[in-house]
Amino acid sequence: MGIAEYGTTGFLVLPRLSFRNRRDKLLFADLMERASYKDGAGQKRGELEFNAAEIQREVGWSRKEITTSLSHLVKDGLIKISPAKRKSDGVIITILHYSKMQDLSTYKVQNSSEKGTKEGQSTDNEGTIKGQSSESGNSCGSKDERGSQMTEGTIKGQSNAHEGTMEGQSLFIKQQEQQYEHKNHLKDLPEQLSRLEHVESFVDSQMLANPISTLPRKLFVEYFNTIRLKRATGRIATSKAVKIWDKLLTYWHNKKLADTPDGRAAIILYALSLHVMKFDDKQEEYTYGIIRNTSEHEARQKMLKLRNQGGASREIAPTGTDSGRAEYHEKRRSF
């Protein structure tokens, strides 16, 4: 069966990269295949619309697995994520360095350069060895063999050092790109989070750029929407929301709270849940106090009690303007 019979419309250059796990690899391959090959209506070269719900339905991965893999790809400097114009469209994913990956000359130049360098080094070394051989009058002695082995070892050592330097430079570039991409994510958000949709976009952006363990997305949405509704205006500045997220992230990295990341995540989970379910009339400082004054053991025990009291269902309750909590805050502001 020929290629034409498959209905193919072209080909894709998929570079051989190193991934953290197979799911990340498969997801990146899917993104590369679906990305626009050229600029078109509403999309630029290397961009695509991505909807996590479709991947969940078609592949069977959980939302958490998809979000984690996307976060890995962002951290590794392979993609960047921006909100779509319409929420129903999901998000816009841009494959970084897409044009370079699709340019075959990128790989040819790299291979030719490496080959030329090695050949040049090999020629020089052979000349040196031959000269040493002529001077010593040894046509097949072991000294030449040892000299050749030493030269090969030197070349390999130089090559390994060069590769290590290139990897270090690549890691630095990726870190710079990640910082730049995170700033772009924030630019796509409004200055004020005044609606549930704004809060959801903010949480999605932060979970990809600065994830806090694997705590549920719905809990973060509920928490930040509660903090927003606590304001007299029903709005919260995006810059302020970022500071709150960074504060929670700092607690998650603080080993004084608990020995393990899971232990610190359990404390934050309890603090956010308790604030949302029982103290939604408090400011975010109240959350910080719960975190500082609760041990991992206490957090796990008290979280079980909250769930047994029916708190778990409220943890993932809707938080839009039609929810009971929104009406509650609206009444408080009307007094």
C-alpha positions in Angstrom: 0.0 0.0 0.0 1.5 3.4 -1.0 1.7 6.6 1.0 -1.0 8.2 -1.1 -3.5 5.6 -0.2 -3.3 6.6 3.5 -4.4 10.1 2.7 -1.3 11.7 4.2 -0.9 15.5 3.8 2.8 15.7 4.6 5.4 14.7 7.1 6.6 15.7 10.5 10.1 15.9 11.9 10.0 14.6 15.5 13.3 15.2 17.3 14.7 12.6 19.6 14.5 14.2 23.0 14.8 13.1 26.6 11.5 13.0 28.6 10.6 12.4 32.3 8.2 9.6 31.4 6.4 7.9 28.5 3.2 9.9 29.0 5.1 13.2 28.5 6.7 11.8 25.4 3.4 10.6 23.9 1.7 13.9 24.7 4.5 16.0 23.2 4.4 13.8 20.0 0.6 14.4 19.8 1.1 18.2 20.2 3.8 18.3 17.5 1.5 16.4 15.1 -1.5 18.7 15.7 0.5 22.0 15.7 0.0 24.3 12.6 2.7 23.8 10.1 2.3 27.3 8.8 0.6 30.6 9.8 -3.1 30.4 9.2 -6.4 31.9 10.3 -6.2 32.5 14.0 -3.1 30.3 14.5 0.6 30.8 14.0 3.1 28.2 12.9 3.7 25.8 15.8 0.5 26.7 17.6 -2.6 24.5 18.4 -5.8 24.6 20.5 -5.7 22.2 23.3 -8.7 20.9 25.3 -7.8 18.6 28.2 -11.4 17.2 28.3 -10.9 15.8 24.8 -7.7 14.1 25.8 -9.4 12.7 28.9 -12.2 11.3 26.8 -10.1 9.9 24.0 -7.0 8.6 25.8 -8.4 7.9 29.3 -5.8 9.9 31.2 -7.0 11.8 34.3 -7.0 15.6 34.4 -4.2 15.5 37.0 -2.0 13.3 34.7 -2.5 15.6 31.8 -1.9 18.8 33.8 1.3 17.2 35.3 2.6 16.3 31.9 1.9 19.7 30.5 3.7 21.2 33.5 6.7 19.0 32.8 6.8 20.1 29.1 6.6 23.8 30.2 9.4 23.3 32.7 11.6 21.6 30.1 11.3 24.5 27.8 9.4 22.6 25.1 6.0 24.5 25.1 4.3 27.5 26.5 0.6 27.8 27.3 -1.7 30.8 26.8 -5.5 31.2 27.5 -7.7 30.9 24.4 -10.1 33.7 23.4 -13.0 31.6 24.3 -13.0 29.3 27.4 -14.7 26.5 25.4 -11.6 26.4 23.2 -9.4 25.4 26.1 -5.9 26.9 25.8 -3.4 27.8 23.1 -0.2 25.7 23.2 2.9 27.0 21.3 5.7 24.5 20.5 8.9 26.4 21.3 11.6 26.2 18.6 9.1 24.5 16.3 10.6 26.0 13.1 14.1 24.9 14.1 12.8 21.4 14.9 11.2 21.1 11.4 14.3 22.4 9.6 16.3 19.4 8.4 19.4 21.6 8.0 19.4 22.0 11.7 20.4 18.4 12.2 22.7 18.3 9.1 24.7 21.3 10.2 25.1 19.9 13.7 26.3 16.5 12.5 28.6 18.0 9.9 30.2 20.3 12.4 30.8 17.5 14.9 32.2 15.2 12.2 34.5 17.9 10.8 35.8 18.7 14.3 36.5 15.1 15.1 38.1 14.5 11.7 40.4 17.5 12.2 41.4 16.3 15.6 42.0 12.8 14.3 44.2 14.1 11.5 46.3 16.2 13.8 46.7 13.4 16.3 47.7 10.9 13.5 50.3 13.3 12.3 51.8 13.7 15.8 51.8 10.0 16.3 53.5 9.3 13.0 56.1 12.0 13.7 56.9 10.4 17.1 57.1 7.0 15.4 59.6 8.2 12.8 61.8 9.8 15.4 61.9 6.7 17.5 62.4 4.4 14.5 59.7 2.1 16.0 57.5 0.9 13.0 55.1 -1.2 15.0 56.0 -0.8 18.7 53.7 -0.6 21.6 54.6 3.0 22.3 52.6 4.2 19.2 49.7 2.1 20.4 49.8 3.6 23.9 50.2 7.1 22.3 47.2 6.5 20.2 45.1 5.3 23.1 46.2 8.3 25.2 45.2 10.6 22.3 41.8 9.0 21.9 41.3 9.3 25.7 42.1 13.0 25.5 39.7 13.6 22.6 36.9 11.7 24.5 37.6 13.8 27.6 37.4 17.0 25.6 34.2 15.8 23.9 32.6 14.9 27.3 33.6 18.3 28.8 32.1 20.1 25.7 28.9 18.1 26.0 28.7 19.0 29.7 29.2 22.7 29.0 26.5 22.6 26.3 24.0 20.8 28.6 24.7 23.5 31.3 24.1 26.3 28.8 20.9 24.6 27.6 19.6 24.3 31.1 20.3 28.0 31.8 18.5 29.0 28.5 15.5 26.8 29.5 15.3 28.5 32.9 15.4 31.9 31.3 12.7 30.9 28.8 10.5 29.6 31.6 10.7 32.9 33.5 9.8 34.8 30.3 6.9 32.4 29.5 5.5 32.8 33.1 5.5 36.6 32.7 3.6 36.2 29.4 1.0 34.0 31.1 0.3 36.8 33.5 0.1 39.4 30.7 -2.7 37.4 29.2 -4.8 37.7 32.4 -6.8 40.8 33.3 -5.4 43.2 35.9 -8.4 42.3 38.2 -9.9 38.9 38.8 -13.5 39.9 38.9 -15.3 36.7 37.6 -15.0 33.0 38.2 -13.7 32.6 34.7 -10.8 34.9 35.6 -10.0 32.9 38.7 -10.0 29.6 36.7 -7.6 31.0 34.1 -5.4 32.3 36.9 -5.3 29.0 38.7 -4.6 27.1 35.4 -1.7 29.4 34.7 -0.2 29.0 38.1 -0.6 25.3 38.2 1.4 25.0 35.0 4.1 27.6 35.8 4.4 27.1 39.6 2.7 23.9 40.7 2.1 23.3 44.4 2.3 19.6 44.8 -0.7 17.8 43.1 -3.5 19.4 45.1 -6.8 19.5 43.3 -7.5 22.3 40.9 -11.1 22.7 42.1 -9.8 23.5 45.6 -7.5 26.3 44.4 -10.4 27.7 42.3 -12.7 27.6 45.3 -10.1 29.2 47.6 -9.1 32.1 45.3 -12.8 32.7 44.4 -13.5 32.9 48.2 -10.7 35.3 48.7 -12.0 37.4 45.8 -15.5 37.5 47.1 -14.3 38.5 50.5 -13.2 41.8 49.0 -15.8 44.6 49.2 -15.6 45.0 45.4 -15.8 41.3 44.7 -12.4 41.8 42.8 -8.8 40.9 43.6 -5.8 42.3 41.7 -4.0 39.6 39.7 -0.7 40.8 41.2 -2.1 40.2 44.7 -3.4 36.8 43.8 0.1 35.9 42.5 1.6 37.0 45.9 -0.9 34.7 47.7 0.1 31.8 45.4 3.8 32.5 45.9 3.2 32.5 49.7 1.5 29.1 49.5 4.4 27.9 47.3 6.9 29.1 49.9 5.1 27.1 52.6 5.1 24.0 50.4 8.9 24.3 50.1 9.4 25.0 53.8 10.9 21.9 55.4 10.2 23.2 58.9 6.5 22.5 58.4 7.0 18.8 57.6 9.8 16.6 56.5 8.3 15.5 53.1 6.5 17.4 50.3 3.5 15.2 50.8 3.3 16.2 54.5 3.5 19.9 53.6 0.9 19.4 50.9 -1.4 17.8 53.5 -1.1 20.8 55.7 -1.9 23.2 52.9 -4.8 21.0 51.8 -6.3 21.2 55.2 -5.7 24.9 55.6 -7.4 25.8 52.3 -10.3 23.4 52.8 -10.9 24.7 56.4 -10.8 28.3 55.2 -13.2 27.7 52.4 -15.7 25.5 54.3 -15.8 27.3 57.7 -14.1 30.6 57.6 -14.9 32.1 54.2 -15.4 35.5 55.8 -11.7 35.7 56.7 -8.7 37.2 54.7 -5.9 35.1 53.3 -3.7 35.8 56.4 -6.1 33.4 58.3 -4.9 30.6 56.0 -1.3 31.4 56.7 -2.0 31.1 60.4 -3.6 27.7 60.0 -0.6 26.5 58.0 1.9 27.7 60.6 0.1 26.3 63.6 -0.9 22.9 62.3 1.4 19.8 62.2 1.2 17.1 59.5 -0.4 14.6 61.9 -3.0 17.2 63.0 -3.8 18.2 59.4 -4.4 14.6 58.3 -6.6 13.9 61.3 -8.6 17.1 61.1 -9.0 16.7 57.3 -10.7 13.3 57.9 -13.1 14.9 60.3 -14.0 17.6 57.8 -14.7 14.9 55.2 -16.8 12.9 57.7 -18.8 16.0 58.4 -19.7 16.3 54.8 -17.0 18.9 54.0 -15.6 17.0 51.1 -18.6 17.7 49.0 -18.4 21.4 49.8 -14.7 21.4 48.9 -15.6 20.9 45.3 -18.9 22.9 45.3 -19.6 25.4 42.5 -18.3 28.9 43.1 -19.9 31.0 40.4 -22.1 34.0 40.9 -25.1 31.7 41.3 -23.6 29.7 44.2 -24.7 30.0 47.8 -21.3 31.4 48.8 -21.4 34.2 46.2 -24.9 35.2 47.4 -23.7 35.1 51.0 -20.9 37.5 50.2 -23.1 39.8 48.2 -25.5 40.1 51.2 -22.5 40.9 53.5 -21.4 43.7 51.1 -25.0 45.1 51.0 -25.1 45.7 54.8 
